[in-house]
Each structure stands twice: as C-alpha cells, then as structure tokens.
Amino acid sequence: MTEHVNTGFERGTDGPKVILAGIDGSESSLRAAAYAAGLARRQNALLALVYVQPVMAAGASLGAPVGEATGEIAEELIAEVRASAERLKGIFEVRWQFHTFRGDPYQGLVGAAGELKADAVVVGASERAGHRIVGSVALRLVKAGRWPVTVVP
C-alpha cells in the first residue's frame, strides 16, 4: 500500500495568475507582449504590460526634458497597446493592465514584478549589440531566478 503525499499541486489551479511583459516600444518587446497575451489568454491570467521610464543623471540629457520625453513614450505605448487590444477584440479576450515605473530597466522590472506579484516574466531579446558583452536585462532577470522568464526574439 503506497501512501499519498500531498505535493501542493492541484489540478486546474496551476499556472501563472499574473504574467508581466516588459515593453519599451522595440519590435522584440512588442512581440514579447503579443506572446505574453497568448499565455495570459490560455492561463486565464492577468497580463501586466510594464514600461520602465529611464531616469537619466542630472545634466546627461543636455537640456532635453527627459521626464516629458519618457512620458510621451509611455503615452504612445498606451495608445499602441489599446489599438492592438481593440484590433484583437473578439479573437481572444485578455484581462490586461498597463503600468509605468521609473528607473533602470532591470531594477524597474524587478520592482514591478514584486509589486504586481508576477508569476512569470516575458521580455524581448535585446536589440542592442553592447548587451551581448555586458549582459541584457533578459539575462539578468533569468539569473535573478525569482520567476520563470521567457525571452522572445
């Protein structure tokens, strides 16, 4: 006679409840958002789209109104996400939210994932050549080992 050990797995309740997708307007981040939307639909999870507004050191912007510029980018992303959601309506319904955080992209996504209680993180592969040497945000998220991370090319 074998004894049943409860491992905590319960049929029908597994899978992520909040899927975070980091977006920055790049093609790979928009593909990541689309991929994350499919995951959210299949898992009946909330899709949290997160844009991290970069914070530049004083004087680094050479007089450009950085806060205003990143705010405009966030507004454009919101408009793009809403337009995409409207086009896809009827194909599949996904519960989603758009969040903006300020700071370094890695720290911003880590903070967002913690605050939003993300179960999984989806990001686009870096399109910047220097990241192959220094390490991309995606690689740093994987190394953090806090959530399953999917990197979309």
C-alpha positions in Angstrom: 0.0 0.0 0.0 1.5 3.3 -1.0 1.0 6.4 1.0 -0.2 9.5 -0.9 1.9 12.6 -0.3 0.4 16.0 -1.0 2.9 17.9 -3.1 0.7 21.0 -3.3 -0.2 20.6 -7.0 -3.9 20.9 -7.6 -5.4 20.2 -11.0 -7.0 23.4 -12.5 -5.2 25.8 -10.3 -1.7 25.6 -11.6 -0.2 28.1 -13.9 0.5 31.8 -13.5 -2.1 34.3 -12.4 -0.1 37.4 -13.4 2.1 37.5 -16.4 4.3 40.5 -16.7 5.5 41.7 -20.1 8.2 44.3 -20.2 7.7 46.7 -23.2 9.8 49.6 -24.4 8.5 50.2 -27.9 11.1 47.9 -29.6 9.9 45.3 -32.1 11.1 42.5 -29.8 9.3 43.9 -26.8 6.1 44.2 -28.8 6.5 40.5 -29.9 7.0 39.6 -26.2 3.8 41.4 -25.3 1.9 39.5 -28.0 3.4 36.2 -26.8 2.5 37.1 -23.2 -1.0 38.0 -24.2 -1.4 34.4 -25.7 -0.1 32.9 -22.5 -2.4 35.1 -20.4 -5.4 34.0 -22.5 -4.5 30.3 -22.2 -3.9 30.5 -18.5 -6.8 32.9 -17.8 -4.2 35.2 -16.2 -3.9 38.9 -15.9 -1.5 40.4 -18.4 0.6 43.3 -16.8 2.3 45.4 -19.5 5.1 47.3 -17.9 7.1 50.2 -19.4 10.1 51.4 -17.3 10.8 55.1 -17.8 14.5 55.6 -17.8 15.9 58.1 -15.3 18.9 59.9 -16.5 21.5 61.5 -14.3 21.3 65.3 -14.0 22.9 67.0 -16.9 23.1 63.8 -19.0 20.1 64.9 -21.1 21.8 68.0 -22.4 18.8 70.1 -21.7 16.2 67.7 -23.2 13.1 67.4 -21.0 13.7 63.7 -20.2 10.6 63.3 -18.0 8.4 64.8 -20.7 10.0 62.6 -23.4 9.6 59.4 -21.5 6.1 60.4 -20.6 5.4 60.8 -24.3 6.8 57.4 -25.0 4.6 55.9 -22.3 1.6 57.6 -23.8 2.5 56.3 -27.3 2.9 52.8 -25.9 -0.5 53.0 -24.1 -2.1 54.2 -27.4 -0.4 51.4 -29.3 -1.4 48.7 -26.7 -5.0 50.0 -26.7 -5.2 50.0 -30.5 -3.8 46.4 -30.6 -6.3 45.3 -28.0 -9.2 46.8 -30.0 -8.0 45.1 -33.2 -7.7 41.8 -31.4 -11.1 42.0 -29.6 -13.2 39.1 -30.5 -10.2 36.9 -31.3 -9.5 36.5 -27.7 -10.2 38.3 -24.5 -7.3 39.1 -22.2 -7.5 41.0 -19.0 -4.7 43.5 -19.0 -3.3 46.5 -17.3 -0.6 49.0 -18.3 1.9 50.2 -15.7 4.8 52.6 -15.8 7.7 52.5 -13.4 10.8 54.8 -13.3 14.4 53.7 -13.1 16.9 51.3 -14.6 15.1 48.8 -16.8 16.3 45.8 -14.8 15.5 47.3 -11.4 12.2 48.6 -12.7 11.1 45.2 -14.0 12.2 43.5 -10.7 10.3 46.1 -8.7 7.2 45.8 -10.9 7.3 42.0 -10.7 7.4 42.2 -7.0 4.8 44.9 -6.6 2.4 43.2 -9.1 3.1 39.7 -7.6 4.0 38.4 -11.1 4.2 34.7 -11.5 6.1 34.9 -14.9 8.0 37.5 -16.8 8.2 37.8 -20.6 10.7 40.2 -22.3 12.0 40.7 -25.7 15.6 39.9 -26.6 17.9 42.9 -26.5 18.4 44.5 -29.9 21.5 46.4 -28.7 24.9 45.0 -29.7 26.6 46.0 -26.5 24.3 43.8 -24.4 26.0 40.7 -25.8 29.0 41.7 -23.8 27.6 43.4 -20.8 24.5 41.3 -20.4 21.0 42.1 -21.3 18.1 42.9 -19.0 16.6 39.5 -20.0 19.8 37.6 -18.9 19.9 39.5 -15.6 16.2 38.6 -15.0 17.0 34.9 -15.7 20.0 35.0 -13.4 17.9 36.6 -10.6 16.0 33.3 -10.5 12.8 34.7 -9.0 10.3 33.8 -11.7 10.1 31.8 -14.9 11.4 34.2 -17.6 10.6 33.8 -21.3 12.8 35.7 -23.7 11.1 36.4 -27.1 13.4 37.0 -30.1 
